[in-house]
Amino acid sequence: MEFDDKLKSIIMVGAAKAVKCGPCLEHAVNWAVEAGCSEADIAQALGVGAKVRDGAHQMMSDQADEQLADVLEVVGINVITPLQAEDGCGDAPCPCR
């Protein structure tokens, strides 16, 4: 099966969104428009790319948490609740992080 330029460009849009590459995304969206993709096509590809990125992030975060729990158990450290940012901290750096 040979992919046409329209399909290749849509795949590239989703992949660029998934890896958070701004220059790649700019190129991919321009290429998608030139290849005849609609706004709806591009929006759907962006949505799929974001879901792939967010799913991968969540899976890796969960895996890291499990590995940390295993290490803490081996060294005898009992952490009941991991340190969480205090309410109202948002994304700004604060002393609780």
C-alpha positions in Angstrom: 0.0 0.0 0.0 1.4 3.3 -1.0 0.3 6.4 1.0 -0.5 9.5 -0.9 0.7 13.0 0.2 -2.6 13.8 1.9 -2.3 10.7 4.2 1.4 11.2 4.8 0.9 14.8 5.8 -1.9 13.9 8.2 0.3 11.2 9.8 3.1 13.8 10.1 0.7 16.3 11.8 -0.3 13.8 14.4 3.3 12.6 15.0 4.6 16.2 15.3 1.9 17.0 17.8 2.8 13.8 19.8 6.5 14.7 20.1 5.8 18.4 20.6 8.0 19.6 17.8 6.9 23.1 16.9 8.9 23.4 13.6 7.8 19.9 12.6 4.2 20.8 13.3 4.4 24.1 11.4 5.8 22.2 8.4 3.3 19.4 8.7 0.3 21.6 8.9 1.5 23.7 5.9 2.1 20.5 3.9 -1.3 19.1 4.9 -3.0 22.3 3.6 -1.1 22.1 0.4 -2.0 18.4 0.0 -5.7 19.3 0.3 -6.5 18.3 3.9 -9.5 20.0 5.5 -9.5 21.9 8.8 -11.4 18.9 10.2 -8.8 16.5 9.0 -6.0 18.5 10.6 -7.9 19.0 13.8 -8.5 15.2 14.1 -4.8 14.5 13.5 -3.9 17.0 16.2 -6.3 15.3 18.6 -4.9 11.9 17.9 -1.4 13.1 18.3 -2.3 14.7 21.7 -3.9 11.5 22.9 -0.9 9.5 21.9 1.4 11.9 23.7 -0.8 12.1 26.8 -1.2 8.3 27.0 2.5 7.7 26.7 3.2 10.3 29.3 0.7 8.8 31.7 2.0 5.2 31.2 5.6 6.3 31.7 4.7 8.3 34.8 2.8 5.3 36.3 5.8 3.0 35.5 8.2 5.5 37.2 5.9 5.6 40.3 5.9 1.8 40.5 9.7 1.6 40.1 10.1 4.2 42.8 7.8 2.3 45.2 9.9 -0.8 44.6 13.1 1.0 45.3 11.7 2.6 48.4 10.5 -0.7 49.7 13.9 -2.4 49.1 15.7 0.4 51.0 13.1 0.4 53.8 11.6 3.8 53.3 7.9 4.0 53.9 6.3 6.9 52.1 2.6 6.8 52.6 1.7 9.9 50.5 4.2 11.4 48.1 4.8 15.1 48.4 2.2 17.0 46.4 2.1 20.7 45.5 0.0 22.7 47.9 -3.3 24.1 46.8 -3.0 27.3 44.8 0.6 26.6 43.7 -0.4 26.0 40.1 2.6 25.6 37.8 4.7 28.3 39.4 7.7 27.1 41.4 7.1 27.1 45.1 8.8 25.8 48.3 6.5 22.7 48.5 8.0 21.2 45.3 
